[in-house]
Amino acid sequence: MHPHIEALYNSAQKPSRLIIGLMSGTSLDGLDVALCKITGAGLHTQIEVLKFTTVEYNDEYKTKIKQVFAKRECDLEVLTLLHPWVGKLHGAMVNQCLALWQVNPADIDVIASHGQTIYHCPQSQHNHHDFKNGTLQIGDSDQIAVTTGITTVGDFRQKHIAAGGEGAPLAVYGDYLFFASPNENRILLNMGGIANLTFLPKNGDTGAVFSSDIGPGNTIMDAYVQHYFKGLHYDEGAKLAKAGKVNTKLLTALTDNAFFKLPLPKTTGPEVFNLAYLREAQMHSTTQRLNHEDVLATLNALSATTIAKALNDCAQHTQDCVVYASGGGIHNPLLMEQLLMHCPNIKAFKNTESLGVNPDAKEAVLFAILANECLAGQRQSLNNNNQGILDITMGKVSFAD
């Protein structure tokens, strides 16, 4: 047996594993690094987040990624070069964290790397009739493994597509295994660049469990602030949006998109919801001369109303749903205020801290769970008509040498 295979076998046999989860989202703010102690697997999964930090990206990273991010046309040479460059950088960031935390790399079983999404392309979004679903994440896991000396599991989304899914959202897997409760109907809401949710009924009916993208979370707001307010990466505390007024004509134009009419579950990305989308809506609603604060107030309302509609749809036939939120959107007080206002039938709004997971770390923890399932999980033979593919193993394994 090859020593690396033997090491994986030994890790799988252990009662608990140390796994580092990495998440780099569409906001491009930084690499989320979560050191997790994971005990058991499947429905017996238990998680302790031992350390968590976000290593901020510098302007060089953001500039390089934005050359190819969510663009139908880009420089193929640059994209090819970015794949190993991002992987090596992420590996160096892991080394930096381990040194800061005084953790021996030899004690880590595996790294779970999401990579950096460059282009998300579900069939409902593209016009190529010969093709089905596609998605592309860069940040070569071989580079991470070699740079850190730690076996790395990465490129999770490709198996989801191979099994007939759209590559996103993958939250249903970790959310179901760790957050489902027999005592409470739960909706796990993540508000990153794109907002998504997972519905977890307490009756244990796996056929009713599903995860879906909702639409824009922070992505258009962040892009607008970065474009028009030099030196700002986002509207901190929603100060700009709070200073503006919602323009109903623009809001109506923004919500007039085929994606919002699709039933749940569905998926999308900044390939659709971006500044070009905003400009087109402004043109159709003749609101090109709105001041920046009014635009941001309206974008905030777009996220709030579309997220609220999805939450209300989930809770329509289920009593006493509790929402557990995560992602950057929880730090937007105006967005949270509007969600409370638009969701009178939701029993309570909390964040995932109440369930033992830092809401900023939740996505990184999700991929640590997926890596744990790759190592030690058993096939989940579940009946699920909504997504039907809960029994797949995701992740490609990269060894350090």
C-alpha positions, 0 to 999 in steps of 0.5 A, spaced: 500 500 500 502 506 498 504 510 504 499 516 502 493 511 501 495 508 508 495 515 511 488 516 508 486 509 511 488 511 518 485 517 518 478 514 516 479 509 522 480 515 527 474 517 531 476 524 530 480 528 524 483 535 524 481 538 517 482 545 515 476 548 511 478 553 506 473 558 502 474 563 498 467 567 496 465 571 490 466 577 494 473 576 494 475 579 501 479 574 503 480 566 504 476 563 510 480 558 514 477 554 519 481 548 523 475 543 525 475 537 529 470 533 526 468 526 530 464 521 526 461 522 519 454 522 516 448 523 521 453 522 527 457 528 525 460 532 530 464 539 529 468 543 534 471 549 530 478 550 534 481 556 530 478 560 525 480 567 521 479 570 514 486 572 511 485 578 507 486 578 500 491 584 497 489 589 491 494 584 487 489 578 488 483 582 487 486 585 480 488 579 478 482 575 479 477 580 476 481 580 470 477 573 469 471 573 474 464 572 471 466 574 464 464 570 458 470 572 455 477 573 458 485 572 457 486 564 456 493 565 458 492 569 464 486 564 467 491 558 465 496 561 470 492 563 475 490 556 477 496 554 480 498 561 482 491 561 487 493 554 489 500 556 491 497 562 495 492 559 498 497 554 501 502 559 503 496 562 507 494 556 510 502 555 512 501 562 515 495 560 519 498 554 522 504 558 524 500 563 528 496 558 531 502 554 533 499 547 530 504 542 527 502 541 520 503 533 521 497 533 525 492 535 520 489 530 516 487 533 510 485 540 507 478 541 504 479 547 499 473 550 495 477 554 490 476 560 487 469 560 483 471 564 476 465 562 472 458 558 474 454 556 468 448 552 469 444 550 463 438 555 465 443 560 464 447 559 458 444 559 451 448 553 448 443 547 447 449 542 446 451 543 453 448 542 460 451 544 467 458 547 468 462 551 473 469 553 474 473 553 480 481 555 480 486 554 485 490 547 484 489 543 490 496 540 488 499 546 489 496 547 496 498 540 498 505 541 495 506 548 499 503 545 505 505 538 505 498 536 507 494 532 503 488 536 500 481 534 497 478 539 492 474 541 486 468 538 490 463 541 485 465 537 479 462 531 482 455 534 483 455 536 476 457 529 474 451 526 478 446 531 474 446 537 479 448 544 477 454 544 481 451 549 487 449 550 492 452 544 496 450 547 502 445 541 503 450 536 504 453 539 510 447 542 513 443 536 513 448 532 516 450 537 521 444 542 522 438 538 521 434 537 528 428 532 530 425 538 534 425 544 530 424 546 523 430 550 520 432 554 514 439 555 514 440 562 510 447 564 507 448 571 505 454 571 501 455 574 494 449 570 492 444 568 497 442 561 498 438 557 503 437 549 506 430 547 508 431 542 514 424 540 516 424 536 523 419 531 521 426 527 518 423 527 511 429 527 507 424 528 501 423 535 503 430 537 504 433 541 499 438 547 498 437 553 493 440 559 491 435 565 491 439 571 488 443 576 489 446 577 497 451 582 497 454 581 490 451 587 486 452 592 492 459 590 493 460 591 486 457 598 486 461 600 492 467 598 489 466 602 483 463 608 485 467 609 492 474 609 491 477 605 497 471 602 499 470 594 498 463 594 501 457 599 504 460 598 512 454 598 516 449 599 510 451 607 512 450 609 504 444 605 503 441 607 510 442 615 507 438 613 501 431 611 499 428 605 495 426 607 488 420 603 486 421 603 479 428 601 479 426 595 484 421 593 479 425 592 474 431 589 478 426 583 480 423 582 473 428 577 471 426 569 469 431 567 474 426 569 480 420 566 476 424 559 477 421 554 482 426 552 488 431 549 487 435 553 482 442 556 482 445 562 479 451 567 480 454 574 479 455 572 471 447 574 471 447 579 477 452 584 476 453 591 474 451 590 467 444 587 470 443 594 474 445 598 468 440 595 464 434 595 469 436 603 470 435 603 463 428 600 462 426 604 468 429 611 466 433 611 473 440 612 470 440 619 474 439 616 481 444 618 486 448 613 489 445 612 496 438 611 493 441 606 488 444 602 494 438 602 498 434 599 492 439 594 491 439 592 499 431 592 498 432 587 492 436 582 496 431 583 502 425 582 498 427 576 494 430 573 500 424 574 504 420 571 498 424 564 498 424 564 506 416 565 506 415 560 500 419 555 505 415 556 511 408 557 507 406 550 509 411 549 515 409 551 522 414 555 526 420 555 522 427 558 525 432 561 520 439 561 522 443 566 518 450 566 516 455 570 511 457 577 510 449 579 509 448 578 517 453 584 518 448 588 514 443 591 519 438 594 514 438 588 510 437 584 517 431 589 519 428 588 512 428 581 512 424 581 519 419 586 516 418 582 510 417 575 514 412 575 519 411 568 519 418 566 521 418 564 528 425 567 529 431 569 526 438 567 529 445 566 526 449 559 526 453 561 532 447 559 536 448 552 533 455 552 535 458 555 528 461 562 527 457 564 522 463 567 518 466 560 518 460 556 516 462 555 508 469 553 510 466 548 515 461 546 510 467 544 505 471 540 511 464 536 512 465 534 505 472 532 506 470 528 512 465 525 508 470 523 502 474 520 508 470 517 513 463 517 510 458 512 508 453 512 502 447 516 504 441 512 501 436 517 501 430 519 497 430 526 495 425 528 489 428 535 489 435 534 489 436 526 489 443 526 489 445 526 496 449 519 496 455 522 492 462 523 494 465 529 492 472 531 492 479 530 488 485 528 492 491 531 492 498 528 495 503 532 497 509 529 493 
